[in-house]
C-alpha cells in the first residue's frame, strides 16, 4: 500500500479520530463495517476515510453514498461543508457534488434512491466506496458496487466501507456478512465468500467522548421502544433477527407524493388503529390504475407497472396521521381537517375501539359522530385477521402492488423493523411502535376489495377477472388455473409433493405458496363424479 503523503498527514490537523474511529481507519480489510449503536461518530469517520483515501493515492476517485438525497444533504454533505476546510481541496462542484482535491483526486457524493440507480456508476472506477447507513441499501446494490471498486493506480488498494445501525431493509444481509460471517441468502457464489475480507468495528455510544457523558441523550435513547433501545443504545444486531418484510425496499415501494396524481374519482378509504397511551395511527389509501407514471431524479416520466390484482389496480397509501394523547373526537376532527373535500368511501377502525370504554359512548361511536357531521362515513369494523393480513401485505409488496408515499415516514420506518414472533412464525411480534403497521394492515385487508385485491394474473398464470373469480380474502393464495399450473399424483405423500415445488426460502413466501399448492391439490385430487345413467 502506498505510504501516506504529506497532505494525508496534514489531515490530522483538522480531524482527530476517537480510538474506535482510529481502529476503523487502520483496518486493512477489503470491506469494513463501522457502527452498531447510535452516536459513535460513524458518518464523520466515513467522510474522513474517503478524504484519507483520496489523499493517499493521487489522481484517484472515491464515492460516498446515502440512499436518498435528503439523507445525503443532512449527513455527509452537512459534515463536509461544516468540517472540511476550504484550504484542503481545490474545488467543489455544487451541482454534481464532486470535490476535487489538491492532488487531483476526486470524491463524489451520491445517492441511490431506486434499486437500479447504482447502474449510473457502471463503467466508473473508485478506489474507495463508502455507504452511510448501509442497512438502507439492498444486497444487490452492494454487490454491484463492489464491481466498481477498483483503481488503476499502481500499488493502490481498492476497498469499501459501510457505517450503520442495526435495522432497516438491509439488516439481514449486513448482519450475515459482518456479524455472523456467513454468506446471506441471495449471495452470488457463496463458495467464494471469505470472512477475512469483512471486518466489523463494533462501536457504542460510550466510544464517542462527546456523547459518553451526555445524560440527556442517554435518557432519550433509554425512552425508545425496547427493540429500538437495544439497537441504538446497545448496538444489538440480534434484535431484528427474523425480519418479516424483508422484501420492502425504499424507492421500489415508496414514491414522492408530488409525483403521483390521484384522480378524485378513484376509490379512497381510511384505516385507523385507535390508541391513547399508544399513538393513534391513521392512513389514507387510494386504488389506482396498474400503470403509474412516477417522476424520479433520473427520469421525469419513469414508467412503472405491475399487473398484480384481479382488477388490474393497486393500492397507494398517501397520507399519514400518527399522534398520541388524542381523545376520540379530537382524533376525528384531525381526520376531517386532513381529508378536506376528498370523497372517502369507507373508514375502517380497529375492533377494540367498538367496545364501550366510557360511560358516554364507545370510541367508535364518538369518532363516528364527528366524522358523520362532516360528511365522512361512520367507522366500520376492520378485519383483524393478523396472519392473513401480514401475508397479504407481504404479497402486495412482493408483487409491487402497494406503494407508500414518502410523507408516510412513520410507516416507512416501521415496516423494516417488524420481526417474526418466535412462538408463531407466521405472525409478527408485537412491539411498541407497531401501530402504523397495524393501521396499514386494516386498510389493505378491509379496503382491498375496493382495489380488487386478488390473484396476480401475470405472476401466477390465472386471469381472475375473466374467469369470474372474486377478489381474495386477506392472505388467501392466488388460484392456479393456467396450463402451466402444478400437477399432483396419487401414491406420493402430498406434503412431499408440495415441498418439491416450493423454491422460496423465506417463511412467509413458503407459507403463501404452500397454501396455494394445497388448494390446487385438493381441486386436482378431488374424486370425479360418476357419469349419470341415461
N, C-alpha and C positions, 0 to 999 in steps of 0.2 A: 504494500500500500504506500502511496507517495507520502513523503514527510509533510508535516504542517508547514504552510508558508507563513511569512511574516504577517500577512493580512489575517490569517486564521488566528495567530497568537494575539493579534490586536483585538479580536472579538472579546477576549476576556476582560477588556476594559469596560465593556458595555453589558456583558452577560456573565453573571456568576452563578452557576448552577448549584442547586442543593445536592447533597450527597446522592439521593436516589436519581435525580436528573443526570448527575455525572455518571452513574452506573449505566444509565441508558445510552449516553453518548459514547462510552468506552466499549460497549458491547460490539463484538466483531461478527455477530450472527448475520446471516443473509436477510432474515426477516425478524424484526423486533416488535414487540407489543409492550407499550408502557401504559400502566394505569391500574384500574381496579376501582378504588374509591374516588369520591369527588374531592377536588381541591389540591392534588399534589403537584400541580403545575404541568400537566400533560401537554396542553396546547402550546404553551410557551417553549417547552423543551422540543417539541416537534418543529416549530418555526426555526429555532436556532440550530437544530440539527441540519435543516436544509441549508441554512446560511453557512454553517461549518463545511458541509459537503461542497457547496459552490466555491468556497474559497480554497478548499483543499485541492481541487482539480480545475485549473484554469480552462476556460472555454467549454465547460460542461453545462448541461441543462438539468434542472430539477423541477419537481412538480409537487404542489401541496393541494389537497382536495378536501372539500366538505360535500355533503350530499346535496344541499341546496344553496342558492346564492345568499339568501338572508342569513343562513348559518355561517357562511364564509365571511360575510361582511361583518358580523358581530363577533367573530372569534379571530381567525388567522389574520385577516386584513386589519382588524382593530389593533391587534398586538403589533403588527408590522408598523403601522402608522404611529403608534404610541412609543414603541421601544427601540426601533431601529434608527440610528442617527443618519441624517442625510449624507454625512461625510463618508459613510460606509459603502454607498452604492453610486453608480454613475447616473442612472436614470430610472424612472418608474413610469410605465405606460398605464395611465389611469383607465383607459378604455379596455385594453387587453389584460390588465392586471399582471404585467410581466415586469420583473425587476432585472435590470442589467447591472451586474456588479463591476467593480473596478478592474477585475482581471478578465473580463469578457464573458464570464459565466452568467447564466440567467436562472431565475426562479419564477415559475408561472403559478399563479393562484387560480384554481378552477373548481368546478362543481359538476356532479353527475346526478342530476335530478331524476332522470329516467334510466331504466336499465341499460338502454343502448347508447347512452351518452358517452360511455367510455370509448366508443369507436371514433370519437373525434380526435383521439390521440393515436390512432392507427398510423404507423409509419414513423412516429416520433421515437426518440431515444432519450431516456432520462437516467442520469447517474443515480439519482435518489428520488424516490416517490414516497410521500408521507400522506397518510389518510387520517384526518382528525375525526374522532368518534367513529372508529372503524366498524362498530356493530350496526351502524346505519346503512352500511353497504352490503351487497349480496356476494356470495361466494363466486358467482360468475364474473362479477365486476372485478373482484380481487384477482382472479386467475387471469383475466385478460390483461390487466395492468402489469402483471409480472412479466408478460411478454414484451412490454415496453421498457422494462428495467434493464438497460444495457448502456454501455458507454464505450466509444471507440478510442478514447484516450489511453495510451499505454500505461500499464501498472495501476490503473484505476480499479476500484471495487464497487460495482453497482449493488445497491441494497435498497430495501424498503422498510418502512416502519408504520405502525399504527398506534394511535392513542385512543383509549376508550374506557367507558364504564361498562359494567355488565348490563345486559338487557337489550331490547330493540330487535329489529328483524334479523340481524346477523349474529345474534348471541350464540346460537348453537354451533355454527361453523367456526367462529372465532375461538370459542371455548375449546372445541375439539383440537384445533391446530396448535394452540399455545398452552392451554391449561392441561388438557388431557393427553396431549402429544399423540394424537391419532388422526388419520385422515377422516374428514367428515363425510356423511352421505352426499353423493353428487360430485365428489372429488375425482377428477380425471386421473387415471393411472395411479391408484392408491399405493401400488407397489413401489412407486418412485418417491413416496413421502419419506423424508429424512428429518427426524425430530431435532437433529443437531443444527438445522437451519433456522429453528424457531426458538427465540429467546424471549421469555416473559419476564419483564421487570415489574414486579408487583409493587404498587405504591399505595399508601394510605394517607389520610388527611394529616396525620402526625408527621409525615415526611416533608411537609411544607411548613417551615417555621412561621410563615405569615399567618396561617390558619390554625396551627397546632394548639395555640392557647386562646383561640377566639371562642369564648364561651357562647356567644350569641349564635354563631354559625353552627356550633355543635348542637345547641338546642334546636335549631331549625332542622337539622338532619335527624335528630332523635324523634322529632314530631312527625316524621314521614310515616306512611303506612309501612308495616313490617317488611314487606318484600323490597320496597324502595330503600328503607333504612339499612337493611342488610347489604344491599347492593352499593349504595352511595357512601355509607359510613364505614362499612367493614370490607367493601370490595369483594363480596361473596359471589363467586361465579356459579355456585350451585343453586342459587335462589330461583333462576329461570330455567332450570333443567326441565325438560318435558314441555317446551313452548308449544302452545296449541296452534296458534295461527302462524305457523312457520312459512306460509305462502304469502303473507301480507308484505307488500313492498311499496315504499314511498315512491311516487311517480307513476307506478303501474296502476295502483288502486286509488291514488289521490289525484286531484285536479284543482287548479286555481278556480275559485268561484266565478271570477270575472271572465273566465274562458268558456263558461257554459251559458247558453241561452235557454232558459226554461220557459217554454211556452205556457201561457196562462190556462190553456185547455187541457194540458197534460194532468193526469191524476196526481193529487198531492194528499199526504196524510201526515199525522203527527204521532209520535210514540213517547210515552212518559214513564220513567221509573221514579216513583214517588219516594221522597226521603225528607227528613227534617234534621236530625243529627247528622246523618249522612246526606250528601248532596242530592237534590232532585236533578235528574238529567232528562232533558227534552231534546228531541231531534225531529227535524222536518225532512220528509222524503218525497221524491217525485219519480214517477215511472216515465222513462224517456225512451225514444226510439233506439234501436240497437246501434245505429251509426251515429256517432257523436264527433263533431269537429272540435278539437281541442287545440288552442294556441299554446305553443311551447316556445322557450327561448330560441330553439334551433329552427323551428318552422311555425309560421303563423297559421298554417292550415294542416296540422298533423292529423291524419285520418285514423281513427281508432275504432275498430268494430269487433264485436264478439257475439255471434248468434248463440245465446245461452238460455233463453227462456222460451216457453211454449208459445208465447205471442210475440216473439222477436222484439222484446223490450227488456230494459234492465232498470236498476234502481240507482238513484243518486241520493245520497244523504247530504243535504246542502246547508243546514243551519243547526247551530248548537246553542243550548242554554243550560248551563250547569251551575247550580248555586245551592248552598245550604242555608238553613235557618229561615226559609220562607214558609209562611202559612199557606194553606191550600188556595185561598183567594188571592194572595199576593203572587203565588206562582201562576195562577190562571191569568191574572192581569198582565204578567210579564209575557205570557204566551200570546195573548191578544195583541199587545203592542208590537211584538216581533212578527206576527203574521200579517199585519197590515190588511190589505184588501185581497189577499190571496184566497182562492176558493179551496178550502180544505174539506175533503170528503169524509174523513174519519179521524178520530182521536183515540188511540189505544193506550190504556192505562194499566199499570201493574196490578195484579189481582189483589194484593194486600191492601190497596187503597179503597177497596169496596167494603171492607169490614168497618163497622161503626166504631170509630175511635174516640169520638167525643159525644157528649150528650146532645150536641146540636145536630149533627148530621155526619155521614161518612165523608171521608176525604174526597171520594169520587163525586158525591152529591154537591159538596162545596165547590169543587172545581167546575162541575157542570153548570151550576147557577151562573157563574161569571162568564164562562165560555158561551153558553146559550144566549145570554143577554147581549153579547157582541156578535151574534150570528155564526158562531162556530159550533160544531157538533158536540153533544154531551159525550163524555168518555165511555168507551166500550171496553169490556173485559179483554185484556190482551192474552194471547195464547202463551202459557208459561211452560211449554214443553222444552226444558233446558237442553237435553241431549239432542233432540231433533233440531232445536233452534241453532245450537252451535254447529251442528253438521251442515245445516242449510247455509249458514254464514260462510263456512269453510268452502262449500261447493260454489257459492257465488263468487268468492274471491278467486278460487282456483280457475274458474271459467271467465274471469273478468266481467262478471255480471253485476258487480256492485262497485260504485265509485263513491268516495268521500271527499268533499271539498276541503281545502286546506284550512278554512276558518273553523272547522270542527277539530280543533287542536287537541282537546282532552280525549276524544275518541281515538284519534290517530296515535296519541301517546299510550293509550290504554291497551289497544289490541295486541301489540307485540309482547306485552308484559304478562299476558294471561298464560297460565300453565295448567297442565292436566292434574286432576285430582288423583292422588296416589291410590285411593280406595276404589275409584271408578274412572278408568282412564278415558271413557267416552265423554265425561263431564269436565268442567273447568273448576279448579279450586277457588272457592270464594275468598276474596281478599278485600281489604279496604281499598276503595278507589276503582272498583269494577262496575260502578253504576253506569258509566257511559256505555259499556258493552251490553249490559242488561237492557238498557233503554233501546239501543240499536237493534238488539235481538227481537224485542217486542215489535218494532217497526217492520223488520224484514219478514218475520213469521206471520204476523197478523195482517200486515198490509201487502204481503207478497201477491195475494190474489189480484190486487189492483194492477200489478205489473205482469200478471200471468206467469208468476214464477213456477217453473216446472221443468220438464225434460229439456235437455240440451240436444236439439236435433243433429247439429253438425258434429257434436262430440261423441254421441252415443249411437248415431245412425238412425234413430227414430224420428218421426215428424208428428209431434203431439197435436199440432193444430189440425192437420188434415186427416189424422186417424181418429179424431173425435175424442181424444183423451182429455181429461180435466186437469187443471193445474195440480201439482203435487202438494201434499201436506209437508210441514217442516220436517226436513231430514229424510223424506221418502226418496228412495233411489229412482233415477230415471228409468223408464221402461226400455227393454231391449226387444224390438220387433223388426229389426232390419235383417237383410240377408246375411250380414256379417256377424250376427249375434252368436254368442257361445252356444254350444250344444252339449247335452249331458247324456250319459249312457247308464243303463241299469247294470247292476253287478259290481260297481265300484262305489265305495263309500262317498256320499255326496260331499262331505267335508273335505276329503282329499281332492275331489274334482275342482271344488271351488278354490282351494289353496293353490292348485297348479295354475289357475287362471288369473291370480292376483299378483301383479308385479310390484305394486306400491309397497314402500317400507313404512310410511307414516301411519300411525294407528288410526287416525281419522279417515284417511283415504281407504285404508284396508276395511274399516267398518262399513263405509259407504258402499264400496264395491262388493263386499260380502253380502250385504242386504240386497243389493241389486241382483246378484247372481242367484241367491236363494229364491228370490221371487221368480226369476226366469226358469229356474229348475222346477219349481212347483208347477208352472204352466206346461213345461215340456213333458214332465213325467206324469202328469195327470192322466189317469186311465181314460181311453177314448170310449164314448158311449156305444153300446151295441146298436147296429142298424135296426130300424123298425121293420117288423114283418108286414108285408103288404097282404 
